[in-house]
Each structure stands twice: as structure tokens, then as C-alpha cells.
Amino acid sequence: MKYVPDATADRGFNDDGTTDRESVDSLLSELDEYAIEQALQIVESGAEAEITYLTVGPDDAKEALRKALAMGGDKAIHVNDDDIQGTDALGTSLILAKAIEEAGYDLVLCGMASTDATMGVVPAMLAERLGVPQVTFLDEVKVEGGVVKGRREGDAATEQVEASLPAVVSVTDRTGEARFPSFKGIMAAKKKPLETKDLDDLGIDSDAVGLSAAWSTVDAATARPPRSKGEVVTDEGEGGVQVAAFLAAKKFI
């Protein structure tokens, strides 16, 4: 799961091309909430499992972990290191893979993409690094007899896909609404284990991550121009004609 700048805020970039995360509020990525919900449903369906949440981010990312724990689950791991700043998807997948291998796992559940970078490639990269199957962009998820199954909706067809565990799965926003944390869940989350790790704990050289090691960077960014004032049509009996002329001029009709 990822701690991201609020998608409704006026987001921008720092001078080095990294996302400005200081001037706007951040929160748990909405798309990751669907993965959390699916993990909880798998356990509620009878699977004997422990749910561990994992994020890579600054100090405040703990807030996203606490929200996830308030929704349900057992414990959380927070990877936090100053040298991570500016890491791209490749570096992020390396950090996640090392943390997951150390924690132990049967099934890794991810959102389909983050709401800041919206790349959607980290689950596939993660599966490659872990050396396990991937079943991505699922609209429904079931775990039965050591196999994870699900439905993937495409533009031209619907696929039923499955993989033997261990595996990496990403889910879409069509899997069903995520639950809201209850007051009881919020209070319980304060007592659930939340472990913090850095790069040294994971055996990762700082030269392998960060902006200097990134394979993809932002060279330049231009702010979105302010919205221009709309054209007002005063209807004095010819309003319909004026609107039609305006639409024709814009080649809408």
C-alpha cells in the first residue's frame, strides 16, 4: 500500500523533478483500499491467515498504515529511510520484495496502481523479483486449495485466471467498496504491531535506490494553465441560435 498526495489537491513537482509531498496533505491511496478489502474478505471467508500491511514512505506514512489496521488485519511494516527519496518503480519493487521476503508470505495483494504515479507496473515487477506467478487487474479474488483465482475484464473479453500460491495479485476498483474503519477498529489499531525498517535492515545498498539510481525521471513539468472564463450567452430570443453557433465553431456539431 502507498501513502500518496491527495488527488484532489493542487499537486506539483520539486526542483529535482520529484513529486512535491510537503505542500499538500497525503493519505492512503484509494486504489490500495480495494486490496485491503479483498485481503479482509479472504480471511473472513475462512482462510487461516495473518494480514500484514507494508508501505514504503516518510514518517507520516504511518498514518496510512494505522488506517489500514483500523479497517482490520494484524500488523504492519513501514520501510522508512532518507535515501529512498526519489526512488522510481524499479527501486520501489526492490525494497518491497526484500521486505516481503523477510516477513514471509503466501499471497501479496496490491492495488491496480497508485493515485500519484498511476504506473500500475509495480505488482508485475514485484512478482518478477520474488520469482512467483502474477495475476493482475482482477475484478474479483478467491483463494481455494492453494490457488488464487479471479476474473479480469478486458476491452474485448472476460478472462478467468488463476495461479498457484505463493503469488502476487493486483485488484481493480471494481472488486467492491472498501469498508470504513469503525471506532472500535481505530482504537484497536493503536495496539497492533507496527515495525519500522530501513535499508540496512533489508540488506539494500543505498546506491541501488533513490533519485540517482532511478531509471525514469521527470525532466520538465509545466503547470496546468488556469481555467479561462466561460462565455456567457444572454438569451434575448436568439439564445438557441447563439449556442448552436458556438458549438459549430468548436466543431462539436
C-alpha positions in Angstrom: 0.0 0.0 0.0 1.1 3.6 -0.7 0.9 6.9 1.1 0.1 9.4 -1.6 -0.7 13.2 -2.0 -4.4 13.9 -2.0 -5.6 13.5 -5.6 -8.0 16.4 -5.2 -5.2 18.8 -4.1 -3.2 21.1 -6.4 -0.2 18.8 -6.8 3.2 19.8 -8.3 6.9 18.9 -8.5 10.1 19.9 -6.7 13.0 21.4 -8.4 14.7 18.0 -8.8 11.6 16.6 -10.6 10.3 14.6 -7.7 6.7 14.9 -6.5 6.1 17.6 -4.0 4.7 15.8 -1.0 5.2 18.6 1.5 2.8 21.3 0.4 -0.3 19.0 0.2 -2.0 16.6 2.5 -1.4 12.9 1.9 -3.4 9.8 2.6 -3.7 6.1 2.0 -4.1 5.5 -1.8 -7.7 4.9 -2.6 -6.9 2.2 -5.0 -5.0 0.3 -2.3 -8.1 0.2 -0.1 -9.6 -2.3 -2.5 -6.7 -4.6 -2.0 -7.1 -4.2 1.8 -10.8 -5.1 1.5 -10.1 -8.2 -0.6 -7.5 -9.4 2.0 -10.0 -9.0 4.8 -12.7 -10.8 2.8 -10.3 -13.7 2.1 -9.7 -14.1 5.9 -13.4 -13.7 6.7 -14.3 -16.4 4.2 -12.5 -18.9 6.4 -8.8 -18.8 5.4 -6.4 -19.2 8.3 -4.2 -16.3 7.5 -2.4 -13.3 9.0 -2.7 -9.9 7.3 0.4 -7.7 7.2 0.4 -4.3 5.7 3.5 -2.9 4.1 4.4 0.6 2.9 7.5 2.5 1.8 7.4 6.2 2.7 8.3 9.0 5.0 7.4 9.3 8.7 3.8 10.3 8.0 3.2 7.1 6.1 2.4 5.5 9.4 -1.0 7.3 9.2 -1.9 5.2 6.2 -0.8 2.0 8.0 -2.9 2.9 11.0 -5.9 3.4 8.8 -5.4 0.0 7.2 -5.0 -1.6 10.6 -8.2 0.2 11.7 -10.1 -1.5 8.8 -8.8 -4.9 10.0 -5.7 -7.0 9.8 -2.9 -7.9 12.2 0.3 -5.9 11.9 2.2 -3.5 9.7 5.7 -2.9 8.4 6.9 0.6 7.5 10.1 1.0 5.4 11.5 4.5 6.0 14.9 5.8 5.0 16.1 9.2 3.8 18.0 7.5 0.9 14.7 6.2 -0.6 13.6 9.7 -1.6 13.2 9.9 -5.4 13.1 6.1 -5.9 11.2 5.0 -9.1 9.1 1.9 -9.7 12.1 -0.4 -10.2 13.7 0.7 -6.9 10.4 0.5 -5.1 9.8 -3.0 -6.2 13.3 -4.0 -4.9 12.5 -2.6 -1.5 9.1 -4.2 -1.3 10.5 -7.6 -2.5 13.2 -7.6 0.2 10.7 -6.6 2.9 8.2 -9.2 1.8 10.8 -12.0 1.6 11.9 -11.2 5.1 8.4 -11.1 6.5 7.3 -14.3 4.8 4.2 -14.6 2.6 1.7 -16.7 0.7 -0.2 -14.1 -1.2 0.7 -10.5 -2.0 -2.2 -8.2 -2.7 -1.7 -4.8 -4.4 -3.9 -2.1 -5.8 -4.0 -1.8 -9.6 -1.9 1.4 -9.5 -1.1 4.3 -7.2 -3.1 7.5 -7.4 0.0 9.7 -7.7 2.2 8.0 -10.4 -0.6 5.8 -11.8 2.0 3.5 -13.4 0.5 0.1 -12.4 3.7 -1.8 -13.0 5.0 -2.4 -9.5 2.9 -5.6 -9.0 4.5 -7.2 -12.1 8.0 -6.1 -11.1 7.4 -7.4 -7.6 6.3 -10.8 -8.9 9.4 -11.0 -11.1 11.7 -10.1 -8.2 10.0 -12.7 -5.9 10.0 -15.3 -8.7 6.3 -16.1 -8.3 3.3 -16.0 -10.6 1.3 -12.8 -11.1 -2.4 -12.4 -11.8 -3.1 -8.7 -12.2 -6.1 -6.3 -12.7 -8.6 -8.7 -11.1 -12.2 -7.7 -10.5 -12.8 -10.5 -8.1 -10.5 -12.7 -6.0 -10.9 -16.1 -4.4 -8.4 -18.4 -2.7 -9.1 -22.1 -2.6 -6.8 -25.1 -2.1 -3.5 -23.3 -2.5 -4.7 -21.5 -5.7 -5.8 -17.8 -6.2 -8.4 -17.3 -8.8 -10.1 -14.3 -10.3 -11.9 -12.5 -13.1 -10.2 -10.0 -15.4 -12.3 -7.7 -17.5 -10.7 -6.7 -20.8 -11.9 -4.4 -23.6 -12.8 -7.4 -25.8 -13.2 -10.3 -23.4 -13.5 -11.5 -19.9 -10.9 -13.9 -18.6 -10.8 -16.3 -15.7 -7.3 -16.6 -14.4 -5.6 -18.5 -11.6 -2.1 -19.1 -10.1 -0.7 -21.4 -7.5 0.4 -19.8 -4.3 2.7 -18.1 -3.5 1.6 -15.4 -5.9 1.2 -11.6 -6.5 -2.2 -10.2 -7.3 -3.4 -6.7 -8.1 -7.1 -5.8 -7.9 -9.1 -3.1 -9.6 -11.7 -0.6 -8.2 -14.5 -2.9 -9.4 -13.9 -5.5 -6.7 -16.4 -3.8 -4.3 -16.3 -0.8 -2.0 -13.8 -0.9 0.9 -15.2 -0.8 4.4 -14.8 2.3 6.7 -12.8 1.9 9.9 -15.1 1.7 12.9 -14.4 3.5 16.2 -13.6 0.1 17.8 -11.2 -0.6 14.9 -9.5 2.7 15.2 -8.9 2.2 18.9 -7.7 -1.4 18.3 -5.3 -0.3 15.6 -3.3 1.7 18.2 -2.3 -1.5 19.9 -1.4 -3.6 16.8 2.3 -4.1 16.0 3.9 -1.6 13.6 7.5 -2.3 12.8 9.8 0.2 11.1 12.8 -0.9 8.9 15.4 1.0 7.0 17.6 -0.1 4.0 20.3 -1.6 6.2 17.7 -3.8 7.9 16.7 -5.1 4.4 20.3 -5.5 3.2 19.8 -2.9 0.4 22.7 -0.7 -0.7 21.6 3.0 -0.8 23.2 3.3 -4.2 20.6 0.9 -5.6 17.7 3.2 -4.8 16.9 6.9 -4.7 16.8 9.5 -7.4 20.4 8.9 -8.6 19.6 5.2 -9.3 16.2 5.9 -10.9 15.7 4.7 -14.5 12.8 7.1 -15.0 12.9 10.8 -14.0 10.9 14.0 -14.7 13.0 16.3 -17.0 10.5 19.2 -17.0 7.0 20.0 -15.9 4.6 22.8 -16.8 1.9 23.9 -14.5 -1.7 23.5 -15.9 -2.9 26.8 -17.2 -5.7 28.5 -15.2 -9.2 27.8 -16.4 -10.4 30.6 -18.6 -13.7 32.3 -18.0 -16.6 30.8 -19.8 -18.6 32.6 -22.5 -22.0 33.8 -21.2 -24.9 33.7 -23.7 -27.7 36.1 -22.8 -31.0 34.7 -24.2 -33.0 37.6 -25.7 -34.9 35.3 -28.1 -31.8 34.1 -30.0 -30.1 32.1 -27.3 -30.5 28.8 -29.0 -29.0 30.1 -32.2 -26.0 31.5 -30.4 -25.4 28.3 -28.6 -25.6 26.3 -31.8 -23.2 28.8 -33.5 -20.7 28.4 -30.6 -20.9 24.6 -30.8 -20.4 24.6 -34.5 -17.4 26.9 -34.2 -15.8 24.4 -31.8 -16.7 21.6 -34.2 -18.9 19.9 -31.6 -21.7 19.8 -34.1 
